[in-house]
Amino acid sequence: MKFLIFLTIIVTIWYVVRWVQHANASSGPRQSAFGEPRRRTMPRATDTILCARCGAYTPTDVLTACNRTDCPFPRAG
């Protein structure tokens, strides 16, 4: 008789744990440890300019010359 009561308690606990896990899994987007939803960060795009001499693309925010002597962009430093 004690074995049946023990088995009933174990099975009940197992079903409650499964029900809670299912309820948490279907509650919406996952959250980080700090409570706010997780967001994927995308790398920022930058504008580029095509060099008329060598055909390389150079970012517009950092215009530096390449190793060519006829490069139209200013030399760094």
Contacts in CASP RR format, 6 or more apart in sequence:
PFRMAT RR
TARGET T0000
AUTHOR 0000-0000-0000
METHOD contacts of the structure
MODEL  1
MKFLIFLTIIVTIWYVVRWVQHANASSGPRQSAFGEPRRRTMPRATDTIL
CARCGAYTPTDVLTACNRTDCPFPRAG
29 37 0 8 1.000
29 38 0 8 1.000
30 37 0 8 1.000
30 38 0 8 1.000
31 37 0 8 1.000
31 38 0 8 1.000
32 38 0 8 1.000
46 59 0 8 1.000
46 60 0 8 1.000
46 61 0 8 1.000
47 59 0 8 1.000
47 60 0 8 1.000
47 61 0 8 1.000
48 57 0 8 1.000
48 58 0 8 1.000
48 59 0 8 1.000
48 60 0 8 1.000
49 57 0 8 1.000
49 58 0 8 1.000
49 59 0 8 1.000
49 60 0 8 1.000
49 63 0 8 1.000
50 56 0 8 1.000
50 57 0 8 1.000
51 57 0 8 1.000
51 58 0 8 1.000
51 66 0 8 1.000
51 71 0 8 1.000
51 72 0 8 1.000
51 73 0 8 1.000
52 72 0 8 1.000
53 68 0 8 1.000
53 70 0 8 1.000
53 71 0 8 1.000
53 72 0 8 1.000
54 66 0 8 1.000
54 68 0 8 1.000
54 71 0 8 1.000
56 66 0 8 1.000
58 64 0 8 1.000
58 66 0 8 1.000
58 73 0 8 1.000
63 73 0 8 1.000
63 74 0 8 1.000
64 73 0 8 1.000
64 74 0 8 1.000
64 75 0 8 1.000
64 76 0 8 1.000
65 71 0 8 1.000
65 73 0 8 1.000
65 74 0 8 1.000
65 75 0 8 1.000
65 76 0 8 1.000
66 73 0 8 1.000
END
